[in-house]
Amino acid sequence: MSRLVYSTDKNLTCPKCGWPAGNCQCSKTRGGGEQPVPPRVVAKLRLEKAGRGGKSVTVVYDLPRNAAFLKELCGELKRACGTGGAVRDDTVEIQGDLRDRVREVLARKGYAIKG
């Protein structure tokens, strides 16, 4: 018979998913929690190099968290720029320093652009 001597567990679990509150999986679900696409989308651009082996990546961020919207936007940007890219969380990453081309595509779609 074992007896609990000390525990830091405060029995804080999420009532929805059952995971510990600090690592709740409800907020990380990919299919659920979709935000509607607002009538006026504001996209922000930045160039990242850190942690990518010296390669540069154009990042479009602060977009609505809607998987279908992000996937469609990523596909359009990749075709317009002729390069690869990916969707990560609520950002679209396009390989290379293509901020000017991305800015043009977003402007044609009627999005407000910052950065």
N, CA, C and O atoms as a GROMACS GRO file, in nm:
protein
  460
    1MET      N    1   0.085  -0.117   0.000
    1MET     CA    2   0.000   0.000   0.000
    1MET      C    3   0.089   0.123   0.000
    1MET      O    4   0.176   0.138   0.086
    2SER      N    5   0.066   0.213  -0.100
    2SER     CA    6   0.146   0.334  -0.106
    2SER      C    7   0.065   0.451  -0.055
    2SER      O    8  -0.057   0.457  -0.070
    3ARG      N    9   0.135   0.541   0.005
    3ARG     CA   10   0.071   0.657   0.063
    3ARG      C   11   0.130   0.781  -0.002
    3ARG      O   12   0.252   0.793  -0.013
    4LEU      N   13   0.043   0.874  -0.047
    4LEU     CA   14   0.088   0.996  -0.110
    4LEU      C   15   0.150   1.087  -0.004
    4LEU      O   16   0.085   1.122   0.095
    5VAL      N   17   0.275   1.124  -0.025
    5VAL     CA   18   0.346   1.206   0.071
    5VAL      C   19   0.337   1.353   0.034
    5VAL      O   20   0.311   1.438   0.120
    6TYR      N   21   0.360   1.384  -0.096
    6TYR     CA   22   0.357   1.523  -0.138
    6TYR      C   23   0.315   1.528  -0.284
    6TYR      O   24   0.354   1.443  -0.364
    7SER      N   25   0.236   1.627  -0.318
    7SER     CA   26   0.194   1.642  -0.457
    7SER      C   27   0.174   1.790  -0.488
    7SER      O   28   0.121   1.866  -0.407
    8THR      N   29   0.217   1.828  -0.607
    8THR     CA   30   0.193   1.965  -0.652
    8THR      C   31   0.065   1.973  -0.735
    8THR      O   32   0.023   2.082  -0.775
    9ASP      N   33   0.004   1.859  -0.761
    9ASP     CA   34  -0.118   1.854  -0.840
    9ASP      C   35  -0.233   1.913  -0.760
    9ASP      O   36  -0.262   1.871  -0.648
   10LYS      N   37  -0.299   2.011  -0.820
   10LYS     CA   38  -0.411   2.075  -0.753
   10LYS      C   39  -0.544   2.029  -0.812
   10LYS      O   40  -0.648   2.090  -0.789
   11ASN      N   41  -0.539   1.919  -0.888
   11ASN     CA   42  -0.658   1.862  -0.952
   11ASN      C   43  -0.729   1.962  -1.040
   11ASN      O   44  -0.852   1.964  -1.046
   12LEU      N   45  -0.652   2.045  -1.110
   12LEU     CA   46  -0.710   2.140  -1.202
   12LEU      C   47  -0.714   2.076  -1.340
   12LEU      O   48  -0.614   2.075  -1.412
   13THR      N   49  -0.828   2.025  -1.376
   13THR     CA   50  -0.845   1.965  -1.507
   13THR      C   51  -0.957   2.037  -1.582
   13THR      O   52  -1.049   2.091  -1.522
   14CYS      N   53  -0.946   2.035  -1.712
   14CYS     CA   54  -1.046   2.098  -1.797
   14CYS      C   55  -1.172   2.011  -1.796
   14CYS      O   56  -1.163   1.890  -1.818
   15PRO      N   57  -1.289   2.069  -1.771
   15PRO     CA   58  -1.411   1.990  -1.768
   15PRO      C   59  -1.452   1.938  -1.906
   15PRO      O   60  -1.526   1.840  -1.916
   16LYS      N   61  -1.403   2.002  -2.014
   16LYS     CA   62  -1.440   1.959  -2.150
   16LYS      C   63  -1.355   1.843  -2.199
   16LYS      O   64  -1.408   1.741  -2.242
   17CYS      N   65  -1.222   1.859  -2.192
   17CYS     CA   66  -1.135   1.757  -2.252
   17CYS      C   67  -1.070   1.665  -2.150
   17CYS      O   68  -1.021   1.558  -2.187
   18GLY      N   69  -1.068   1.703  -2.022
   18GLY     CA   70  -1.011   1.617  -1.920
   18GLY      C   71  -0.861   1.631  -1.904
   18GLY      O   72  -0.803   1.565  -1.817
   19TRP      N   73  -0.796   1.713  -1.984
   19TRP     CA   74  -0.653   1.734  -1.973
   19TRP      C   75  -0.625   1.830  -1.857
   19TRP      O   76  -0.716   1.902  -1.814
   20PRO      N   77  -0.501   1.834  -1.805
   20PRO     CA   78  -0.467   1.931  -1.702
   20PRO      C   79  -0.490   2.072  -1.754
   20PRO      O   80  -0.471   2.098  -1.873
   21ALA      N   81  -0.531   2.162  -1.668
   21ALA     CA   82  -0.568   2.298  -1.708
   21ALA      C   83  -0.452   2.370  -1.777
   21ALA      O   84  -0.476   2.450  -1.867
   22GLY      N   85  -0.329   2.345  -1.738
   22GLY     CA   86  -0.214   2.409  -1.800
   22GLY      C   87  -0.186   2.360  -1.941
   22GLY      O   88  -0.116   2.428  -2.016
   23ASN      N   89  -0.239   2.245  -1.979
   23ASN     CA   90  -0.215   2.187  -2.110
   23ASN      C   91  -0.348   2.150  -2.177
   23ASN      O   92  -0.358   2.047  -2.242
   24CYS      N   93  -0.448   2.234  -2.160
   24CYS     CA   94  -0.582   2.209  -2.212
   24CYS      C   95  -0.580   2.196  -2.363
   24CYS      O   96  -0.521   2.280  -2.431
   25GLN      N   97  -0.643   2.092  -2.416
   25GLN     CA   98  -0.647   2.068  -2.560
   25GLN      C   99  -0.765   2.135  -2.629
   25GLN      O  100  -0.770   2.140  -2.752
   26CYS      N  101  -0.861   2.186  -2.553
   26CYS     CA  102  -0.979   2.250  -2.612
   26CYS      C  103  -0.941   2.373  -2.692
   26CYS      O  104  -0.996   2.397  -2.800
   27SER      N  105  -0.848   2.453  -2.641
   27SER     CA  106  -0.811   2.577  -2.709
   27SER      C  107  -0.722   2.550  -2.829
   27SER      O  108  -0.703   2.640  -2.912
   28LYS      N  109  -0.667   2.429  -2.842
   28LYS     CA  110  -0.577   2.398  -2.951
   28LYS      C  111  -0.644   2.319  -3.062
   28LYS      O  112  -0.576   2.276  -3.156
   29THR      N  113  -0.773   2.298  -3.054
   29THR     CA  114  -0.839   2.218  -3.155
   29THR      C  115  -0.832   2.287  -3.289
   29THR      O  116  -0.847   2.409  -3.299
   30ARG      N  117  -0.809   2.208  -3.392
   30ARG     CA  118  -0.794   2.264  -3.525
   30ARG      C  119  -0.930   2.280  -3.594
   30ARG      O  120  -0.949   2.379  -3.665
   31GLY      N  121  -1.021   2.192  -3.575
   31GLY     CA  122  -1.148   2.199  -3.643
   31GLY      C  123  -1.246   2.291  -3.575
   31GLY      O  124  -1.322   2.362  -3.642
   32GLY      N  125  -1.247   2.292  -3.444
   32GLY     CA  126  -1.342   2.373  -3.370
   32GLY      C  127  -1.287   2.511  -3.340
   32GLY      O  128  -1.169   2.537  -3.363
   33GLY      N  129  -1.371   2.597  -3.290
   33GLY     CA  130  -1.327   2.730  -3.252
   33GLY      C  131  -1.297   2.818  -3.371
   33GLY      O  132  -1.215   2.910  -3.361
   34GLU      N  133  -1.361   2.792  -3.483
   34GLU     CA  134  -1.339   2.870  -3.603
   34GLU      C  135  -1.398   3.010  -3.586
   34GLU      O  136  -1.512   3.025  -3.543
   35GLN      N  137  -1.321   3.109  -3.620
   35GLN     CA  138  -1.370   3.246  -3.617
   35GLN      C  139  -1.432   3.277  -3.753
   35GLN      O  140  -1.378   3.234  -3.855
   36PRO      N  141  -1.541   3.351  -3.756
   36PRO     CA  142  -1.594   3.392  -3.886
   36PRO      C  143  -1.500   3.494  -3.950
   36PRO      O  144  -1.431   3.568  -3.881
   37VAL      N  145  -1.498   3.496  -4.082
   37VAL     CA  146  -1.412   3.590  -4.153
   37VAL      C  147  -1.482   3.726  -4.152
   37VAL      O  148  -1.593   3.738  -4.204
   38PRO      N  149  -1.417   3.829  -4.095
   38PRO     CA  150  -1.481   3.961  -4.088
   38PRO      C  151  -1.490   4.024  -4.227
   38PRO      O  152  -1.417   3.985  -4.318
   39PRO      N  153  -1.580   4.121  -4.245
   39PRO     CA  154  -1.592   4.184  -4.376
   39PRO      C  155  -1.467   4.262  -4.417
   39PRO      O  156  -1.438   4.273  -4.536
   40ARG      N  157  -1.392   4.314  -4.320
   40ARG     CA  158  -1.268   4.385  -4.349
   40ARG      C  159  -1.153   4.312  -4.280
   40ARG      O  160  -1.140   4.317  -4.158
   41VAL      N  161  -1.071   4.246  -4.358
   41VAL     CA  162  -0.959   4.170  -4.305
   41VAL      C  163  -0.836   4.261  -4.302
   41VAL      O  164  -0.804   4.327  -4.400
   42VAL      N  165  -0.768   4.262  -4.187
   42VAL     CA  166  -0.644   4.338  -4.173
   42VAL      C  167  -0.530   4.238  -4.163
   42VAL      O  168  -0.524   4.159  -4.068
   43ALA      N  169  -0.441   4.240  -4.261
   43ALA     CA  170  -0.328   4.147  -4.263
   43ALA      C  171  -0.200   4.224  -4.231
   43ALA      O  172  -0.181   4.336  -4.278
   44LYS      N  173  -0.114   4.162  -4.152
   44LYS     CA  174   0.013   4.223  -4.116
   44LYS      C  175   0.125   4.138  -4.173
   44LYS      O  176   0.118   4.015  -4.171
   45LEU      N  177   0.229   4.203  -4.225
   45LEU     CA  178   0.341   4.133  -4.286
   45LEU      C  179   0.468   4.151  -4.205
   45LEU      O  180   0.489   4.255  -4.143
   46ARG      N  181   0.550   4.048  -4.205
   46ARG     CA  182   0.684   4.060  -4.145
   46ARG      C  183   0.775   3.958  -4.212
   46ARG      O  184   0.728   3.860  -4.271
   47LEU      N  185   0.904   3.981  -4.204
   47LEU     CA  186   1.004   3.892  -4.257
   47LEU      C  187   1.075   3.825  -4.140
   47LEU      O  188   1.119   3.892  -4.047
   48GLU      N  189   1.084   3.692  -4.146
   48GLU     CA  190   1.152   3.617  -4.040
   48GLU      C  191   1.270   3.541  -4.097
   48GLU      O  192   1.263   3.487  -4.207
   49LYS      N  193   1.379   3.537  -4.021
   49LYS     CA  194   1.496   3.458  -4.057
   49LYS      C  195   1.540   3.368  -3.943
   49LYS      O  196   1.604   3.266  -3.965
   50ALA      N  197   1.506   3.407  -3.822
   50ALA     CA  198   1.555   3.336  -3.703
   50ALA      C  199   1.504   3.193  -3.699
   50ALA      O  200   1.385   3.167  -3.721
   51GLY      N  201   1.593   3.100  -3.670
   51GLY     CA  202   1.555   2.960  -3.651
   51GLY      C  203   1.521   2.888  -3.780
   51GLY      O  204   1.457   2.783  -3.776
   52ARG      N  205   1.563   2.941  -3.893
   52ARG     CA  206   1.529   2.880  -4.022
   52ARG      C  207   1.653   2.852  -4.106
   52ARG      O  208   1.645   2.841  -4.228
   53GLY      N  209   1.767   2.841  -4.042
   53GLY     CA  210   1.889   2.809  -4.113
   53GLY      C  211   1.933   2.917  -4.210
   53GLY      O  212   1.993   2.887  -4.313
   54GLY      N  213   1.904   3.044  -4.179
   54GLY     CA  214   1.944   3.154  -4.265
   54GLY      C  215   1.846   3.184  -4.377
   54GLY      O  216   1.862   3.284  -4.447
   55LYS      N  217   1.745   3.101  -4.395
   55LYS     CA  218   1.645   3.124  -4.500
   55LYS      C  219   1.544   3.228  -4.451
   55LYS      O  220   1.513   3.235  -4.332
   56SER      N  221   1.493   3.306  -4.543
   56SER     CA  222   1.394   3.407  -4.505
   56SER      C  223   1.255   3.359  -4.542
   56SER      O  224   1.235   3.287  -4.640
   57VAL      N  225   1.158   3.400  -4.461
   57VAL     CA  226   1.019   3.361  -4.479
   57VAL      C  227   0.932   3.485  -4.459
   57VAL      O  228   0.949   3.558  -4.362
   58THR      N  229   0.840   3.509  -4.552
   58THR     CA  230   0.744   3.617  -4.538
   58THR      C  231   0.625   3.564  -4.461
   58THR      O  232   0.566   3.464  -4.500
   59VAL      N  233   0.590   3.630  -4.352
   59VAL     CA  234   0.482   3.584  -4.265
   59VAL      C  235   0.367   3.683  -4.270
   59VAL      O  236   0.386   3.803  -4.248
   60VAL      N  237   0.247   3.632  -4.300
   60VAL     CA  238   0.125   3.713  -4.295
   60VAL      C  239   0.055   3.669  -4.167
   60VAL      O  240   0.016   3.553  -4.155
   61TYR      N  241   0.038   3.761  -4.071
   61TYR     CA  242  -0.014   3.722  -3.940
   61TYR      C  243  -0.132   3.808  -3.898
   61TYR      O  244  -0.173   3.899  -3.970
   62ASP      N  245  -0.187   3.777  -3.781
   62ASP     CA  246  -0.307   3.842  -3.726
   62ASP      C  247  -0.427   3.825  -3.819
   62ASP      O  248  -0.506   3.917  -3.838
   63LEU      N  249  -0.439   3.707  -3.876
   63LEU     CA  250  -0.552   3.674  -3.962
   63LEU      C  251  -0.659   3.604  -3.881
   63LEU      O  252  -0.630   3.553  -3.773
   64PRO      N  253  -0.783   3.599  -3.930
   64PRO     CA  254  -0.888   3.527  -3.858
   64PRO      C  255  -0.854   3.378  -3.847
   64PRO      O  256  -0.800   3.319  -3.941
   65ARG      N  257  -0.884   3.318  -3.733
   65ARG     CA  258  -0.857   3.176  -3.711
   65ARG      C  259  -0.967   3.092  -3.776
   65ARG      O  260  -1.058   3.043  -3.708
   66ASN      N  261  -0.958   3.078  -3.908
   66ASN     CA  262  -1.054   3.001  -3.983
   66ASN      C  263  -0.975   2.915  -4.081
   66ASN      O  264  -0.914   2.967  -4.174
   67ALA      N  265  -0.976   2.784  -4.061
   67ALA     CA  266  -0.890   2.693  -4.137
   67ALA      C  267  -0.914   2.702  -4.288
   67ALA      O  268  -0.819   2.706  -4.365
   68ALA      N  269  -1.040   2.706  -4.330
   68ALA     CA  270  -1.071   2.712  -4.473
   68ALA      C  271  -1.020   2.842  -4.535
   68ALA      O  272  -0.962   2.841  -4.643
   69PHE      N  273  -1.041   2.953  -4.466
   69PHE     CA  274  -0.994   3.084  -4.514
   69PHE      C  275  -0.843   3.085  -4.526
   69PHE      O  276  -0.790   3.130  -4.628
   70LEU      N  277  -0.772   3.036  -4.424
   70LEU     CA  278  -0.626   3.037  -4.425
   70LEU      C  279  -0.570   2.947  -4.534
   70LEU      O  280  -0.472   2.982  -4.600
   71LYS      N  281  -0.631   2.831  -4.553
   71LYS     CA  282  -0.583   2.737  -4.655
   71LYS      C  283  -0.600   2.797  -4.794
   71LYS      O  284  -0.511   2.786  -4.878
   72GLU      N  285  -0.715   2.859  -4.819
   72GLU     CA  286  -0.740   2.922  -4.949
   72GLU      C  287  -0.643   3.037  -4.974
   72GLU      O  288  -0.588   3.050  -5.083
   73LEU      N  289  -0.623   3.123  -4.872
   73LEU     CA  290  -0.532   3.236  -4.885
   73LEU      C  291  -0.389   3.188  -4.910
   73LEU      O  292  -0.319   3.245  -4.993
   74CYS      N  293  -0.347   3.085  -4.840
   74CYS     CA  294  -0.213   3.031  -4.857
   74CYS      C  295  -0.194   2.980  -5.000
   74CYS      O  296  -0.091   3.006  -5.062
   75GLY      N  297  -0.292   2.909  -5.052
   75GLY     CA  298  -0.284   2.859  -5.189
   75GLY      C  299  -0.273   2.971  -5.290
   75GLY      O  300  -0.194   2.962  -5.384
   76GLU      N  301  -0.352   3.076  -5.273
   76GLU     CA  302  -0.347   3.190  -5.365
   76GLU      C  303  -0.211   3.259  -5.360
   76GLU      O  304  -0.155   3.294  -5.464
   77LEU      N  305  -0.158   3.278  -5.240
   77LEU     CA  306  -0.028   3.344  -5.226
   77LEU      C  307   0.084   3.260  -5.285
   77LEU      O  308   0.175   3.313  -5.349
   78LYS      N  309   0.079   3.128  -5.264
   78LYS     CA  310   0.182   3.041  -5.320
   78LYS      C  311   0.180   3.043  -5.472
   78LYS      O  312   0.285   3.046  -5.536
   79ARG      N  313   0.060   3.041  -5.532
   79ARG     CA  314   0.049   3.046  -5.678
   79ARG      C  315   0.098   3.180  -5.732
   79ARG      O  316   0.169   3.185  -5.833
   80ALA      N  317   0.060   3.289  -5.666
   80ALA     CA  318   0.099   3.423  -5.712
   80ALA      C  319   0.250   3.445  -5.701
   80ALA      O  320   0.309   3.512  -5.785
   81CYS      N  321   0.311   3.388  -5.598
   81CYS     CA  322   0.454   3.408  -5.576
   81CYS      C  323   0.539   3.301  -5.642
   81CYS      O  324   0.660   3.319  -5.658
   82GLY      N  325   0.478   3.190  -5.680
   82GLY     CA  326   0.553   3.081  -5.743
   82GLY      C  327   0.650   3.014  -5.648
   82GLY      O  328   0.761   2.978  -5.686
   83THR      N  329   0.608   2.998  -5.523
   83THR     CA  330   0.696   2.939  -5.422
   83THR      C  331   0.614   2.857  -5.324
   83THR      O  332   0.491   2.852  -5.333
   84GLY      N  333   0.680   2.795  -5.230
   84GLY     CA  334   0.612   2.714  -5.130
   84GLY      C  335   0.567   2.797  -5.012
   84GLY      O  336   0.604   2.914  -4.999
   85GLY      N  337   0.487   2.735  -4.927
   85GLY     CA  338   0.439   2.803  -4.808
   85GLY      C  339   0.361   2.707  -4.722
   85GLY      O  340   0.343   2.591  -4.757
   86ALA      N  341   0.315   2.757  -4.608
   86ALA     CA  342   0.241   2.673  -4.513
   86ALA      C  343   0.153   2.760  -4.426
   86ALA      O  344   0.174   2.881  -4.412
   87VAL      N  345   0.052   2.695  -4.367
   87VAL     CA  346  -0.035   2.761  -4.268
   87VAL      C  347   0.009   2.712  -4.132
   87VAL      O  348   0.018   2.592  -4.108
   88ARG      N  349   0.036   2.805  -4.041
   88ARG     CA  350   0.072   2.770  -3.903
   88ARG      C  351  -0.012   2.856  -3.810
   88ARG      O  352  -0.004   2.978  -3.815
   89ASP      N  353  -0.093   2.793  -3.725
   89ASP     CA  354  -0.182   2.862  -3.632
   89ASP      C  355  -0.267   2.964  -3.709
   89ASP      O  356  -0.348   2.925  -3.793
   90ASP      N  357  -0.251   3.092  -3.680
   90ASP     CA  358  -0.329   3.193  -3.752
   90ASP      C  359  -0.239   3.275  -3.844
   90ASP      O  360  -0.265   3.393  -3.868
   91THR      N  361  -0.132   3.212  -3.897
   91THR     CA  362  -0.041   3.280  -3.987
   91THR      C  363  -0.026   3.200  -4.116
   91THR      O  364  -0.050   3.080  -4.120
   92VAL      N  365   0.015   3.269  -4.222
   92VAL     CA  366   0.050   3.206  -4.349
   92VAL      C  367   0.196   3.240  -4.373
   92VAL      O  368   0.234   3.357  -4.370
   93GLU      N  369   0.278   3.138  -4.396
   93GLU     CA  370   0.421   3.156  -4.420
   93GLU      C  371   0.451   3.127  -4.566
   93GLU      O  372   0.414   3.021  -4.617
   94ILE      N  373   0.518   3.220  -4.634
   94ILE     CA  374   0.558   3.206  -4.773
   94ILE      C  375   0.710   3.209  -4.779
   94ILE      O  376   0.773   3.298  -4.722
   95GLN      N  377   0.769   3.111  -4.848
   95GLN     CA  378   0.914   3.101  -4.853
   95GLN      C  379   0.975   3.216  -4.932
   95GLN      O  380   0.932   3.245  -5.044
   96GLY      N  381   1.075   3.280  -4.875
   96GLY     CA  382   1.147   3.388  -4.942
   96GLY      C  383   1.100   3.526  -4.898
   96GLY      O  384   0.998   3.540  -4.830
   97ASP      N  385   1.176   3.626  -4.938
   97ASP     CA  386   1.140   3.766  -4.908
   97ASP      C  387   1.052   3.817  -5.022
   97ASP      O  388   1.101   3.880  -5.116
   98LEU      N  389   0.924   3.791  -5.012
   98LEU     CA  390   0.828   3.827  -5.117
   98LEU      C  391   0.722   3.922  -5.065
   98LEU      O  392   0.605   3.912  -5.104
   99ARG      N  393   0.761   4.012  -4.977
   99ARG     CA  394   0.663   4.102  -4.916
   99ARG      C  395   0.593   4.189  -5.020
   99ARG      O  396   0.474   4.216  -5.006
  100ASP      N  397   0.664   4.234  -5.123
  100ASP     CA  398   0.602   4.320  -5.225
  100ASP      C  399   0.494   4.245  -5.302
  100ASP      O  400   0.384   4.297  -5.323
  101ARG      N  401   0.524   4.123  -5.345
  101ARG     CA  402   0.425   4.043  -5.419
  101ARG      C  403   0.306   4.009  -5.331
  101ARG      O  404   0.191   4.019  -5.375
  102VAL      N  405   0.332   3.970  -5.208
  102VAL     CA  406   0.224   3.936  -5.115
  102VAL      C  407   0.136   4.059  -5.090
  102VAL      O  408   0.014   4.049  -5.087
  103ARG      N  409   0.200   4.174  -5.073
  103ARG     CA  410   0.126   4.298  -5.051
  103ARG      C  411   0.034   4.327  -5.169
  103ARG      O  412  -0.081   4.368  -5.149
  104GLU      N  413   0.082   4.306  -5.293
  104GLU     CA  414   0.000   4.329  -5.412
  104GLU      C  415  -0.121   4.236  -5.416
  104GLU      O  416  -0.232   4.280  -5.444
  105VAL      N  417  -0.099   4.109  -5.387
  105VAL     CA  418  -0.209   4.011  -5.390
  105VAL      C  419  -0.314   4.045  -5.284
  105VAL      O  420  -0.434   4.040  -5.312
  106LEU      N  421  -0.269   4.079  -5.165
  106LEU     CA  422  -0.363   4.113  -5.059
  106LEU      C  423  -0.440   4.242  -5.090
  106LEU      O  424  -0.558   4.253  -5.058
  107ALA      N  425  -0.373   4.337  -5.153
  107ALA     CA  426  -0.440   4.462  -5.191
  107ALA      C  427  -0.547   4.436  -5.297
  107ALA      O  428  -0.655   4.494  -5.292
  108ARG      N  429  -0.516   4.347  -5.393
  108ARG     CA  430  -0.616   4.312  -5.496
  108ARG      C  431  -0.739   4.247  -5.435
  108ARG      O  432  -0.850   4.262  -5.486
  109LYS      N  433  -0.719   4.174  -5.326
  109LYS     CA  434  -0.831   4.107  -5.259
  109LYS      C  435  -0.909   4.204  -5.170
  109LYS      O  436  -1.014   4.168  -5.116
  110GLY      N  437  -0.858   4.326  -5.153
  110GLY     CA  438  -0.928   4.426  -5.075
  110GLY      C  439  -0.896   4.423  -4.927
  110GLY      O  440  -0.970   4.480  -4.847
  111TYR      N  441  -0.788   4.357  -4.887
  111TYR     CA  442  -0.748   4.351  -4.746
  111TYR      C  443  -0.668   4.474  -4.709
  111TYR      O  444  -0.596   4.528  -4.792
  112ALA      N  445  -0.681   4.519  -4.586
  112ALA     CA  446  -0.597   4.626  -4.533
  112ALA      C  447  -0.464   4.562  -4.495
  112ALA      O  448  -0.461   4.454  -4.435
  113ILE      N  449  -0.353   4.629  -4.529
  113ILE     CA  450  -0.221   4.570  -4.508
  113ILE      C  451  -0.139   4.663  -4.419
  113ILE      O  452  -0.133   4.784  -4.440
  114LYS      N  453  -0.075   4.603  -4.318
  114LYS     CA  454   0.016   4.675  -4.230
  114LYS      C  455   0.149   4.604  -4.233
  114LYS      O  456   0.154   4.481  -4.239
  115GLY      N  457   0.256   4.680  -4.229
  115GLY     CA  458   0.388   4.620  -4.224
  115GLY      C  459   0.454   4.607  -4.357
  115GLY      O  460   0.567   4.558  -4.365
   0.00000   0.00000   0.00000
